Amino acid sequence: MGQKSIELFEKAKRLIPGGVNSPVRAFGSVGGTPVFMAQGRGAYLTDVDGNRYLDFNSSWGPLITGHCHPDITAAIHAQVDRALTFGTPTELEVELASWILERLEVPGMEQIRFVSSGTEAVMSALRLARGYTARTHILKFAGCYHGHVDALLVKAGSGLATSGIPDSAGIPEGVSAMTVVVELDDEEALEKAFQEYGDRLAAAIIEPVPANNGLLLQRPEFLQKLQKLCKEYGALFILDEVISGFRLGFSGAAHAYNLQPDLVTYGKIIGGGLPVGAFAGRREIFASLAPLGPVYQAGTLSGNPVAMAAGLACLKLLTKELYDHLEDLGQVLDRLDGNWKLVRLGSIFWLYRGELPRRASQIDPAGISAYKELFHRLLAAGIYLAPSGYEVGFLSSPMQKSDVERFIGAVG
């Protein structure tokens, strides 16, 4: 660990709660001092002490084209020379909306609203669902993370289906009580939840590729069962594709699993490295959203022109050739063999120990504990992973097969 990172962290702890602006950055799961980064180029990071790392964290997913892709930085510089923000409509937000909606191979994605984060996108989509359906309850799944939205920071209790119990201080029980939590990959629990709460459910929300608590790949049949029940009971079917959107091909998991959601939330890649989120869906539903309808949502920096420029430049790079290259890298990664097993879908991967889990409750805590040693061993070897055994890793387009082979050799 470099001395400058140590000194910066000590100073940060005096000024910023825990020394970080997002909890998982604090290295609480792996121990030690967080590495303070100074520069990123392509597939590599350089810290404040001059150490260089092959980056498999990709800023938690947005950097599918790597750090400082010249097309993205050029688009940002060009817009910065014109203005940073207007607080008015801009041509760029119309262009980005058009680029996305014309190319999404997801039925019903007719309109889109830009916001500033994935959390904000989810929060807004849920409010829209409640306003559109005039219902109160939301169904979510244990192990799926949808940002720090009050109603969704809940955990499952006992039984097949239960009203949510707050998983964070500061959340009134009255808020979480309107969240129904069931286990992933449990059709019996799912049916019971709809039978009990169906006439009150405004929506069911799921990460179609749960990637915030391990990589819990779901059976297509389970996702399709959820979609069918939503339609049967009149609840909106919401896919949280903040991570998987534009990662698993341009049209994300919705297209990969042949799903037809009512609303989809996006983030990360959609901003090209800058803070952008969005939610998309049917025109009929968006008619309830202000200024057209009674559901209010607003944001001073929503559709910010610099972020729109970065997002548009990034999405224009997402060609078939880029996705084919990432899949080629993934197939090299599949050769990983040893104590650590690999779960991979496209350019998202997770290292784990034990049997392949589909639910958060099936994750072996011993494997999570063992990740601490792996993380620090790879860090010392110049390879940067997320500082938590529950977090996934990402491949990026600047990587070459030799980079992945180096990673495999270091994992051992």
N, C-alpha and C positions, 0 to 999 in steps of 0.2 A: 504494500500500500504506500502510495507516494505521500510525502510529508505535506505537500500543499493541500491535498484532499483532506487530510486529517485536520489541518489548521482551519480550513474553510468550514468543515462540519462543526467544529467547536464554536466558531463564530455564528454559524447558522442556527445552532441550538439556542443561542441567546436571543435571537431575533425572530425566528420562525418556529412555530410549535413542532417539536420533535426534530427540528432542523430541515424539514422537507415540506413541500407543498402538495404531496400526495403520499399517503402512508406507506405503500409498499416500497417506495424508494429508500426507506430508512434502513433497509437490510435487517429488519426485525426477524425475518424467518431464517436468515442464513448467518447472522452475526457479522461483526466487523463494521468498518467505516464505509459509508457510501462513496463510490468513485465519482468525483466531479468531472464532468466532461467539458472539453473546450472546443472540439472541432469534429465534424463528421464529413467524410468524403467517400462516396461509393459505398462499399460494404464495411468500411472501417471507421472506428472512433478513435480519437486521441484525447487523453485526459489532461488535466491541468499540470500534471507532472511530466508530460511528454510521452507517456506510455500508450502504445497502440493496441487496439483490440478489433478482432473480427466480430462484427455485430450481428447476433442472432435475436436481438430484442426488437430492433427496428422501431424504437420509440413506442413500444407496445402495439405495433402493427401498422401504423400509417405509411411507413416508408417502404412500400413495395418496390419502388424504383431506386431505393438506396438514398444516401445522404447527398443533398445538394446536386440533384440532377440538373444539368445545365439548362434544359428546357423550362424547368419549373422556376429556377432562380432567375432566369431571364424574364419570365412572365411577371414575377414579383417585382423585379427592378423596374420594369417598364411601367407597372401600375403605380409604384411608389413615386415615380417621377411626376405622375399626374395628380394623385391624391391618395391619402391613406383611408379616408372615410368621408362619406357625404351625409348619411342619414336620409338618403333619398333613394328611389329606385335607380338601378344602373343597367346598362346593356349587358354587362358581364353576368349578372344573375339570371337574366333571361337566356343568355347563350348557354350557361351551364345547365339550367333546367331543361332546355331543349336537347342538349347533348345526351343527358341521362335518359330522359323519357323516351326519346326516339330509338334508343339502343337497348333498353331494358327488355329482356325477353321474359317478362313477368306479366301475366294477364292482369288488367285492371289498374296498372300504375299510370294514371292519367294526369295527376298533378303532384307537385312537390313543394314543400315549404322549407326554406333553409333557416337553420339556427346556428348556435355557436359551439355545441358539444353533443356527444351521444347521449349524455344524461338529459340534456334539455330536449332532445328529440323524443326520447322515451316519455318524459314527463308530459310533453305537449300531446303526443299521440294518445296517451291514456286519458287526458282531459277531453280530447276530441271524441274518443270512444264513448266516454260517459255522457257527454253532451248529445252526441248523435243518437245513442240508444235510450237515453233517459234512465239508465240503470246505474247502480252504485258500485258493484263488486268487480274485482279483477282476479283472474286466476293466473298464478305463476308456478314455476317449478323449482324445487329445492336444488341448489347448485347452480342455477342460472343467475347471473349478475346483470342488472340493467341500469347501472349507474346508481348514484346516491339519492334516488328518489325515495321520499319518506315511505310511500305506500309499498315499495318493493324491497326495502331493507328489512325483510322478515325471514324467519326460518320455519321449517315444518315442525309441528308438534307430534304427538303420538296419534296413532290411527291412520287410516288410509287417506283421509283428507281432513284438513283442519284450517280454521281461520288463522291468519298469520300472527305470530308473536314477534314483537319488535326485536330486531337484531342489533339495534344501536340505541344508545341513550338519546334522548331528545325527540323521540317519536311517540306521540300520544297513542295509547292503545286504540282509541276510537278511529284513528287513521288506518292502523295496520289490521284492525278487525274486519275491514272490508277487502282484505287480500286473502284469497284462498290458495293454500300451498299444497301441492301434491308432488310425489316422487317422479322423477324421470323414468321412462320405460316401465310404467306400471299402469296397464290399461284398466285394471279393476279399480284402482284409485281414481283414475281419470273419469271413468263412467260414474262412480259414486259421487264425485265432486259436482258433476253436471246435474245429476239427479237431485242433489240437495240444494245446489245454489243456482242452477241454470237460469231460472227466471229473473235472477238478480245480477247475472254476469254481463257486464258491459263488454268485456273482452277477455281473451286468454292471450298471454304473451309468452314467447319462448325464444331462446337462442336456438335456431335450427341446428347449429353446430355449437353446443355449449363449450366455451373455451375460456372461461374465467375461473374454473374450479377443476383443473385438469382439462383434457380434451375428451369429452364424454360423447363419443359419436353415437347418434341415435339410429334406431331402425327406421327406414322410410315408412313402414307400416304404422309406427307409433305416431309419427308426425301427421300422416294422413288421417289417422283416427281422430286426432285432435282437431284437425281441419273439419272433418265431418261433423263432430259434435258441436263445434262452434256454429256451423250452418244450421244444424237441427234445432239448436236452442236460441238462435238469434243473437249470439255474441260475436263480436268482431274478432277475427283471427289476425293477430299481430306477430310479425317476425322481427326480432331484434337482430339485425344484420350489421351492427356497428363494427364487429370484427370480420364477419364472413363476407359482407357486401364488398364486391369488387376484388376480393381475394380469391374466391372460388370461381373464377371467370367473372366477366363483367356483371353478370346477372345474379351472382351469388348463389346461396344455398336454395333460394326459392326456385330457381331454374334447375339446379342440380337435382333437387328432390321432387320436381314437378308439382310444386305447391302453388296455390292461388290465394295469397294473403289479402286481407282487406286493407291493411296498413303495413308498411315496412319502415323501420328506422335505420338510418345510416350514420356513419361517422368515420373517423380515422382516415382511410384512404381518400375519401371524398374531398378532403381539404389539402391533400398534397403535402402535409406536414404542418399546416396551419390549422387553427381551431375552427372546424366546421362540422356541423351535424345537419341532418335533414330527416323529414318523414314524408313518405309518398303513399298515394293510395287513390281510391276511386273519386271521381269528381263529385259524385253524389254525397259522399261523406264530407269532403272538404267544403261543401256548401254550408256546413254548420260552423265553419271557422271564420273568425273575424278577419276582414271587415264584412264578409258576406253573411255570417250568421252569429249566433249568440255566444259561441265558445271563444273566449279571449286568449290570445297568445301574441306576444310582441317581443322585440329585442332591438336595442339601439344599434348593435353591431351585426345583427342578422343580415346575411347577404353582403357582408363587408367586401368591398371590391378587391382588396389585396388577397383575401382568402379565396374569393371566387376565381381570381386569376390563377392562383396556385392550384386549386382543385381542377380547373378546366385543363390546365397544362398537364397535370398528372393523369387524368382520365384519358386524354388523347394518346398517352403512351401505352395504354393497356390493350395491346394488340394480341392476336392469336399467337404470334411468335413469342411474345413476352411470357404468356401463360405456358406455352409449350416448353420454353427454357426453364421455367420454374418447376414444371413437372419432371423434366429431365434431372434437375438437381435433386428433387424429391426421391426419384428412383435410386439415385446414388445414396442418399441418406437412408433408404430402406435397407441397405447392406449392414447397418449398425447391428452388431451382435455382441452379446456379453451380459453383464449383470443388469445393464439398463436396457429396457425394452422401448420400442418406439411406437407411438400412435401418430399417424399422419393423414391429413386430408389436404391435398393440394400443397400449398406452401405454408401450411400451419402444422406444427408438430409439437409433441409432448413426450418427455422422457419420464418413465415410471417404472416401478417394480411391482410385480404381482400380476394377478389375472386382469384382463381387460375390463375396466369398469364402465358401466353406462349410467351410474348414479353417483352422486357425490358421496353418499354413505358407504359405497363400496371401495373407495380409495383407501389403500393401505397406509396408515400413518407412518409405518416404519420406512416406507419408501420416501415419504416426504422428509423425514428426519435425515435420511441418507443423502438427500440432495444437497445439504449444506456442504459436505465434503467435496462433492462433485463441482458445485458452483465455484468454490474457492480454488480448486485445482485447475479448472479451466480458466479462471480469471488470471491466475499466475502464468498460464500458458498463452495469454493474450487472446482469449476468447470470452466474449461478454454474452451472458444469458440473463434472463429475468431473475432477480434476486428472491425467488420463491419457487418451491417445488410444485405449487399449484398452478403456476403460470405457464403459458405455452411459449414456443419459440416461432420465429418466422424466417423464411428464406426471402431474399431480395434479388432483384434482377441483375445487379452488378456482380453477384457471386459467380464463381466458376466451379467446375467440378473439383478442382484441386482444393478449393476452400472447404467444400463439404467433406472431402477425404481427410483433410487436416482435422476437422472437427471430429470425425469418426475415430481417428487415431488418438485424439486427446481424451475422448470419453472412455476408450478402452473397453 
